[in-house]
Amino acid sequence: MRLILPLALLLAAAPALARDSLPAGFVYLRDVAPGIAQEIRYATPNNFTARALPGYDAGECVLRRDAAQALARVQADLVKDQLALKTYDCYRPERAVRAMWRWAHDGGRDGKPSFYPNTDKRELFTLGYIAAHSKHSTGTAVDITLVPLTPPVRSRDSGNRAPNNAPCTAPVAARVPDDSLDMGTGFDCLDVRSYTRSAAITPEQRRARERLRAAMSAHGFRNYFREWWHYEYDGAQRAYDFPIEKR
């Protein structure tokens, strides 16, 4: 006899099926720390390549369980100061890393120069902004920022006034709106101003970066000096290439 399950049961089982498809040791961050905001940029064209990257079938943060649990502890500390975390990228399939490498070497002019306003695309790999291998593919690295628990009130058309081609190094009011604290540059800004300890930013912006660094390092994350947003957690070294699917 053929068994037909009610639609409600099938829908309820869908998230569990997605979670079960992850390799052992990996989790969806939403299942561990649902209060952490997510804006997974490589699942959208809003990144330096101007296209969604392969393997990002959904805008979900996937991590090794120990890294996700450590992030939950960071979040718990921050809420005491009315702050929270927001992730821009987490686990990154190796196919996406390869796509970045190919893009940087293809000799074309495609992409979004607003993410690298002071650098020729052909130099991004040589200067260390794009790598052939990424810790993200192990599920132990995150690109992350701070957001206020009570977001500032923005006028309804503020996003329309911000030009899409505003350089990532522009003052925060000129950049494409982001609800994060002003860190001196936008996320994925391939520029020396993104160096965590850059001297080319304001004291307030340095304090915001230091607040993030202190919160993350207190729970085992190490910052990459060229990117104020990039943090790595000790753990497995194996890189993976499974796609990120909808939770």
Buried (B, 14 or more C-beta within 10 A) or exposed (E): EEEEEEEEEEEEEEBEEBBEEBEEBBBBBBEBBEEBBBBBBBBEEBBBBBBBBBBBEBBBBBBBBBBBBBBBBBBEBBEEEEBBBBBBBBBBBBBBBBBBBEBBEEEEEEBBBBBBBEBEBEEBBEBEBBEEEBBBBBBBBBBBBBBEEEEEEEEEEEEEEBEEEBBBBBEBEEBBEBEBBBBBBBBBBBBBBBBBEBEEBEEEBBEBBEBBBEBBEEBBBBBBEBBBBBBBBEBBEEBBBBBBBEB
